[in-house]
Amino acid sequence: MSIYDYKVKNRNNDKVSLSEFKGKVLIIVNTATGCGFTPQY
């Protein structure tokens, strides 16, 4: 399994396969929105 096997939701809540970005630079950020320590989200 690689990063390109994952699907994520975009800002429109549509599922997007990360394989669409193969060959491009990706910056992946975990914002931890469900942990309770990030009230700004």
KEKOLVEX-783109 format. One record per residue (C-alpha): residue in one letter; x, y, z. Coordinates in steps of 0.5 Angstrom, whole numbers, padded with zeros to 4 digits, always signed. Example, Ala and Ser with C-alpha at 12.3 -4.5 7.8 and 13.67 -1.06 7.14 Angstrom:
% residues 2
a+0025-0009+0016;s+0027-0002+0014;
//
This chain:
% residues 41
m+0000+0000+0000;s+0002+0007-0002;i+0000+0014-0001;y-0003+0014-0007;d-0008+0008-0005;y-0012+0013+0000;k-0018+0018-0002;v-0019+0024+0002;k-0024+0029+0002;n-0023+0036-0001;r-0026+0042+0001;n-0033+0041-0003;n-0033+0034+0001;d-0032+0030-0005;k-0027+0024-0005;v-0021+0025-0009;s-0016+0020-0010;l-0009+0022-0008;s-0006+0018-0014;e-0009+0024-0018;f-0003+0028-0015;k+0002+0023-0017;g+0009+0026-0020;k+0007+0033-0016;v+0009+0035-0009;l+0005+0034-0004;i+0004+0037+0003;i+0000+0033+0008;v-0002+0037+0014;n-0005+0033+0020;t-0010+0039+0023;a-0012+0034+0029;t-0019+0037+0029;g-0022+0032+0033;c-0018+0032+0039;g-0021+0038+0043;f-0014+0042+0043;t-0016+0046+0037;p-0022+0050+0038;q-0020+0055+0032;y-0022+0050+0028;
//
